[in-house]
Amino acid sequence: MSSRTVMTKPSGVRMCASALNGSRLMSRSVTVPAIVAIALLIGSHMALAQDSGSGKGGQDPFGPYEPDPNWPKDISTLPGNEGWTWGAIQGIFAESADRIFVIQRGVLRKIDRPENRLIEDQGTRLRFPVGRNYAWRDNTMPWRDATQASPDHNNEDGWAQWEGAGYVRGVDARWAHIVVVIDREGNIVETWDQWDSMWVKPHAIHVNPFDPDKHIWIVDDFAHAIYKFTNDGKELVQTLGVPNEPGQDEHHFARPTFMAFSEDAIFVTDGYVNSRVMKFDHDGNYLLQWGQEGVLPDDTRPGYFNSLHGIDIDLESGRVYVGDRQNNRIQVFDQDGNFLDQWRVGEPPSDAQYLIVANGAVWIMDAGTTKLLKYDLDGNFLDSWGTWGTFPGAMWGVHGMTVDEEGNFYISEVNNGRAQKFVPREGGDPDLVISRVHPTY
């Protein structure tokens, strides 16, 4: 079955994705066929690129990148963690190409993919896990959901819900290795296990690019707090919000989600409950806030939000881009909260999870369509790439993304329960490579 995608380039010229562009085939938004997944699984990427001699064939399901299937090493390689693998990975931040932070909701029992079998107790001839009759094809399809299997949050209520679903603590999952640091080769070089018991549900991890000491900020949405650590993780130096105490005043959060930084301010999306953006100075002193809860579905009023889930700043213009997730839109403000612009990301199943502003563009990860979307700063759609699955380079449940100074692109996946690294490939479209977001320290 063929697939035909029409794209609009910045010049306004419309072209079919099956048309040749010079010596390269334009096919950025085409679903990856099974043969591509097979090629990945056997370690060959030749099916993805055109023949270098003829310029014929190929496609670019991973945009301008090549996935690194050996990054990171499995967390079961940690001493004492044998038999356990990654859980739902909530967030990721590349301080540099040699130091990438990952946060997760504990570790899960490491098991092999079960064999495809009849679901006889349902009285059907259906099989599970979903397969395509050949073992090497079966491996391209998801079979476990890490975000469902991982404890939702590390408190009495969270564990009670999880155990009520039939899971056994210490057998199916452990609350351990919540914050880890990975080097460029995929080795786990640090674990911040001394803080494991403090976390309730870490949601995002950041570094203020204007901070020469590179403190680490971790947003814990179920603790209603944001924690600031020394770069080595040895000392907790500041807490924003009152841990485990939600509220609506200037001293409290109610399930905050993400952070962004300007030269003189910090912005927090207090997003799951309070539906507001809060602004602080770099010392954490409250300055102002804006926003209120919208009316579902699809509130179009400026400054009304339903689940703020993503924020970043264009450092040239100072404009603040905010992901209004349940309303499927991006809202744009100045740094005092004055509304400037908005645009819709798409209709359901579109689910804008995270955004980065870089290269004069807004890059949005849509977990519903499994696409990385590129818009210009005014919201005009430019391009997209991405495909769904579990094989290297495919995505499921992307919850965070980051880039390093070498142009490597990283994602965290809650459903697949993994982090991935994408390396710019030779011949890739340079307009689709996200450059270092804030190279200021």
N, C-alpha and C positions, 0 to 999 in steps of 0.2 A: 504494500500500500504506500503510495507516494505521499509526500508532505510538501506543501507549498506555503511559504511564508513571505508576506510582503512587508518590507521595512522602509522607513523614511529616514534618509540621511539628513544631516544638518542643512545641506543645500536645498532640501525640499524635493530632490529627485527621487522618485519612487522606483524600486526595482524588485524583481523577484529573487528570492534566495537561491534559486537554481541558476541564476545568471552568473557568468564568469566576471570577476573583477580583476583585470590584469591576468595574472597567472594563478589566482587563488579563487577557490569556490566559495561564494558567500552562502553560508548555511548555519548561522549562529543560533537559530531557534528551532532546530529540527530535533525531534525525539531520537535518541540513540537506539539503533536497532540492536537486536540480540547479538549480532556478530561482533559489534564493538565491545560489548561487555565481555564476550569470550576472549577477544584479543587482549583485553586488559588483564583478565584473570590468568592468562598464560604468559604474561609479562611482555607482550608485544604491543606497541602503539602504532604499528605501521598502518593499520586500517584507518587511523584517524587523520593522517596527513596525506596530501597529494603526493604523487610520484615526483621526486625532485627533478627528474630528468625531463618528464613530459609536461608537468604542471597539471595533470589530469587527476580527477577523483578526489576523495577525501572529504572531510568536514571538520568543524571545530566545536564539538559539544562542550569543551572546557574553555571556550573563548580563546584568549591569547596564552593560556597556561597549559602546563603538563602536570598532572598530579604526581606526587611523590608517594608511591605505595608503601615505602618503608619508613615513613614518618607519621607519627612517632612510634617508638618501640612500645610494645604492649606493657601495661603497668604491672602485669604478672611477673615481669623481670625484676621488679624490686625485691630485695631480700625480705622475706617474711610475708610477701604478698602473692606467693605462688598459688595458682588456682583461682585468682581473682582478676577480673578485667575492668575496663573503663565502664563507669556508669553514665548517666545523663550529663553531658558536658554543657554547662550553662554559658560559659564565657571564655574568651581568649583575648590576649593582648600581647603584641610583639613589641617588647622594649627595644630589641634589636634582632638581627638574624641569628644571634647566638643565645638569646634569652627570651623565650616565649612562655608566658604565664597561661595556665589553664585552670579553671575551676569546675568542679563536678559535684554531683549529689551522691557521693559515696562510690563504692565499687560493687560490681555484680559478680556472681559466680561465673567463672569461665567454663563454658560448655561448648561442645561441638554442635554444629547445625544438625537438628534431628533429620532422619530420613523421611522422605515423602511417603505418606501413608494414607489409606482410606479413613475417612471420618465415619466409621461404621455406626457409632452410637447415635448419629444424627439421621440415620436411615437414608443416606444419599450415597452417590458415587463420587462425591467431591473428595479432594485430597488436600492435605496440609502437611508441611508448609507449601505454599503455592510453588508449583514447579512447571517445567516444560518438557518433562519426560527424560531429560538427560541431566546427569548430575552436574556437569559443568555449566549448564544453563540455569539449573536451580540456584546456583550460588550467586546469581545476579539479582535475586529477589529478596526483599526484606523478610525476616522470619522472627525477629525479636524486636520489641519496642522498649528501648532503654529508659525512656522517660516514664513509661508506665510501670516498669519493674523497679526503678529506683525509688527510695523513700521520697515522698513529696517534700517533707520538711522535718527537721530534726528536733522535734519537741514531743511532748506526751500525746498531743492530739494527732500529730503527723504519723507517729509510729502506730498509734491505735488504728487509724484508718488503713494504713498499709498492712498491718497484721490482720486486720479484719477482712482484707481481700484474700487471705490465705497464705501470705508470705511469712517466712520465719527469719527473724533477725539473726545474723551470724551464719545462716545457712544460704539464704538467697541473696543477701546484701549485707554490707558492712558500711558504717559511717566512718570512712577513713580516707586519707590522702585527698582531702578536699581541694587543697591548693598545691599544685606542682609546677615546676619550672623545667622546660625542655630546651636542649641546645639544637643547633642546626642539623645535627645528624640524627635527631630523634631520641637521644638519650635523656632520661629523666635525671637531672642534675641536682634538683632541690625538691624537698617536700616540706611543707609548713605544717607538719602534723601536730605541732604544739598548740595550734589554734583549732583543731578539729572539733572539739566539744563546744566551742563558742558559736559555731555557725548554726543557723536555723535553716536558711535556704539561700545560699549565695547566688546572686543573679547576674552580676557583671563585674568586670575588673578593668581598671583604667590607670593610666599615669598622666599627670598634668604635664603637658609638653613644655610649659614655662617654668617648671620646677627643676632647678639644677641638681637637687638631691634625689630626684626621681622617686618620690614617695609612691607607694602603691595604694590605690583606693579600691575597696571592695564593697559593692552594694549588696546588702543582705535584705531582700525584700520582705521576708517573713519575720525578720527581727525588727523591721521598721527603722533600720539604722544603716549608716555608711561609716566604714572604718578606714582609717589612714595609718599605714605602716611604714616603717623604714624600708628602704629598698631590699634589704636582706631578710626582712620578715621577722627580725628579732624583737622589735619593739612596736607596740601599738601606741601611736603618738596623739591620735585625735579621734573622736567619735562625733559624727553629726546625727542628730535625732536622739531619742531616748530608747535604748534597746528594749525590745519586747513590750513597748508601750505605744500603740498607734495614737495619732491625734491629728488635728487640723490647724494648729497654730504654727507660728514661725519656728518653734523648737521641736516639732514632731513631724514625722512622716507617717504615711499609711501605705505600705508596700511600694517603696520607690523602685525604679527600674534601671535608669542609666544616668550617665553624667557627660558633660561636655565642658570644655575650658576655653576661655578667651584670655587675652593678655593680662586682664585684671579681675576676672570673675570666674566663678564656678556655677554651672547650671545643672539642676537636678530635675529629672522627670519624676515627680511624685505621682506615679501613674496608674496603678491598678485600682486604687480606691479614691484618692483625693482629686485626681484629674486636674493637676496644676503643674506649672513649671516654677521652680524656686531658684532664686539667684542669690549667691553668697560671694563675699570677697575671698581672696586666696587664703585668708586666715580662718575661713569658715563662719564669718559674721554674716548674719542675715541681712539682705538688702531689699528684696522685693519679691513679688510673685504675681502670676497671672494664670487665668484659666478657670473653668468650672465644668461640671458634668454636663454632657450633652444628652440628647434624646435619641435612642436607637430606633430604627436603623438609619444610618447615613445622615447624621446631623451635618448641615452645611454651614452653620453659623460660625463666624470667626471666633476663636478663643474658647470654643466648647470642645471638650474631648471625651472620648470613651476609650480608655486604655492607652495612655501615652507609652509608646514602646519604641524608643529610639530618638536620639537628639545629636546634632552636630552643628558646627559653626563654620561658615565660610570666612576665613580670617582676613580676606581682602575687603569684603564688603561689610563684615560684622554681622551678617544676617544669620539668624538662628532657625534651623530646620528641625521640625518636630514631627515625629511619626504618630499620627492619630489612628491607631491600629484598627479598632472596630468600626471606624467610619471610613476605612479604606482610603485615607488621604494623607497628604503632607501639608502642614501649615507652616508658614514662614513669618517670622517676627523680627523686629529690631531687638536690641539687647535690653530695652526697657519694657518689652512686652507689647509693643504696638504692632498690630496685624499688618502684614504687607502683601501676602499672596497665599494661594493654596492650589492644590491639584489632586485629583483622584488617581490612585495607583491602579485600580482595576475593580472589576466586579468579582463577587465570590466565584471560585475559591481563593481569590487573591488574598494574601495575608502578609502585609509588610511588617517584617520582624525587626529589621535593623537597618541603619543607614550610616553612610560615610560621605562626607563632603571632601572632595579632592579633585585635582586636575581641572578645576573649573566645571565640575559636574557633581551631581548627586547620585550616589550608588545605593540602591535599595535591594535588600535580600527579601524576596517574596517566597515565604515558606509554603504558600498554597500552591503556587505554580512551579516551585523549585527553580526559579530563575533569579539571576543577578541582573537587575534592571539599571540602565544608565539613562539619566535625564540631564538636560542642561540646567543651569541654576534658575531658570524660569519655568521649569517643569515640562519642557518639551521632550518627548520620548526619543531616544537616540538608538538604543541597541539593547540586546539581552543575550544571555547564554545560561546553560544549566540543564541538567537532566536528573531524574529521580532514580534512586536505587541504593544498593549497598556496595557496589564495586568501587574501586579507587576512582575518584573524580566525580562520582555521582553524589547526590545529597538527599538527606531526609531530616527535616526538623532543624534547619540552621537557625541558631539563636544568637550568634555573635560572629563578627568577622574583624580582621585586622590586617595590616600590611607592615612590612619592615622596610628598612632603608635600601635593600637590594631589589625591591619590587616583588618579593615573595608574598603570596596572598594566603591567608589562613582562615579557616572557619571552625566553629564549634557546633556540634549537632547533638540535640537532646534525644531525638528518636533513634538515630543510628548509634548513639553512644560512642562518639569518637571525635577527635580533632583531625583536620586534614591540612596539608600544605600543598600549595600550587606554585610551581616555578614558571616564570615567563619562558616561553618556548621560542626557539628560533623560527622566524617567519610569522609569529603571531602579530595580530593587529596592535600596534603600539597605542592606538587610541583607546583600547580596552584594558590596558594595564593600569592598575591603580598605583600611583606613585606614593612615596612616603607621605603620610597625612600631615604630620606636624614635625618636620625635621628641625626642631628648635633647641634641642639640648645635645 
